[in-house]
């Protein structure tokens, strides 16, 4: 097996610290917003339904906590109600 005889150059510690500070300031942490419509798309002529969740639910990689209000298609709202994921308010 062949080895590479060249050595890597390392940057000065001061340069690394200043680079980290710039990248941290350049990318502030943003809260994730819930999409306007969650789950399957609306059918033709359907209007979205707002439901309040009674349990933790993960849809399309997004976590929704109990009490969160989400907009879903009427068919999906019916399925969530049947499975007990919506609050009785």
Residue, then its C-alpha position, 0 to 999 in steps of 0.5 A: x500500500x502506498x503512502x503519501x509523503x507530503x505533510x498537511x499544513x495546519x492553520x494558526x489557532x487564531x485564524x480558526x477561532x475567528x472563522x468559527x465566530x463568523x460562521x456562528x454569527x452568519x447563521x443564527x438559529x431559526x425556529x422551524x415553521x410548520x408547513x401550511x398544509x400537512x399530510x396528503x394534498x387536498x383533493x379537487x375542490x376541498x378546503x383545508x381543515x384545522x385540527x388540534x392534536x391531542x398527542x405527539x405526531x410526526x408527519x413528513x419529518x416534522x414533529x408536532x406536539x400536543x396542542x398544535x393546530x395544523x391544517x390538513x385535508x378533510x380526508x386526513x382529518x377524518x383519519x386522524x380523528x378515527x385514530x385518536x390524534x385530535x383533541x375533543x375541543 
